[in-house]
Amino acid sequence: MKCRMGCGACCIAISISSPIPGMAEGKKAGIRCINLQDDYTCSIYHCDDYPKVCRELRATIDICGSNRDQALQLLEEMERLTDPG
C-alpha cells in the first residue's frame, strides 16, 4: 500500500520520542507535527533530517484503513495500546 496523499494522520496521531526538526523534544500523540503542511503533506519528507521513525513507518491497511478518518482512529488506538503509562 502506498501512503495516501493528503492524509497526514500519522503526523498527528503518533508520538515521536526523538527530536525532529522544529520539535526538539519530539511530539506527543495527538499533536500536529510542525512539519505537516496545510495540505497534509510533510515539508521535510525528502530531507536528510526526516525522522527515522517516520521513514520506517509503512502504510498498511491495518494502520491506515481505507480513508484518513479510519487512519486517525487506528493510529490513536495503536498509541493507546502501546502507551507504557
N, C-alpha and C positions, 0 to 999 in steps of 0.2 A: 504494500500500500504506500502511496506517496502522500507526503504531508499536504493537507488541504489548504490551498492558498487563501489567505484572508481569515484564517481561523484564530490563531493565537491563543488557544485555550491553554496550552502548556506554558505559555509565557505569563499566565495569570494564576492558574490553579496550583502548580507545583512549587515546592520550596526549593531553594538553591542555597546550600550551606557555604559554598566557596565564594570568594569575591568575584564579582562580574563588573565589566566596565560600567561606571556610573553608580554602582551599588557595592561599595567596599565591604559591606557586611553580608553580602548575598541578598536574598529576598525571602520573605515569608510566604507561605501558601496563601493564595487569595489576593496577593498584592500584585498589581500590574508591574511587569518589568519595565524599567526606564527605557530600554532599547526597543520596546514594542511601539511601532508607529501607529498612526491613526487608522491605517488600512489593515491593521493586524498582521503586518509583516515585520521582520526583525531588521533593525538598522545595522546590525553587526554580523549578520549571517555569514558573509563571505570573508570576514576579517580574521586575522591570526588570533585575536583575543576572544573569539567566540567561545563561550564556556564549554568545557569538556562534557559536563552533564547534558547540555543542550545538543552538542554534537553527537552524543551516543544515544540519545532518545530516538527511538524509531516509531514511526506511525504504524499502528496496527489497529485492527477493528476492535480489539479488546480495550485499547487505550482511547481511541478516537471516535468510536461509534460510527454512526452514519451521518452525523452533522455536528456543528460547533456546540450546540446545546448539550448533546449527548457527551461530547468530549469533555466539556466542563464538569458535568456530573460524574463521569467515570474517573477523571483525574482527581476531583475533590474526594471521592470515595477512596481512591488509592492512597492519597495523602492521609486521610483519616485512619485508615487501616495500618499504615506504616509509621504513624507518629509514635515515637518512643515515650512521649509524656502521657 
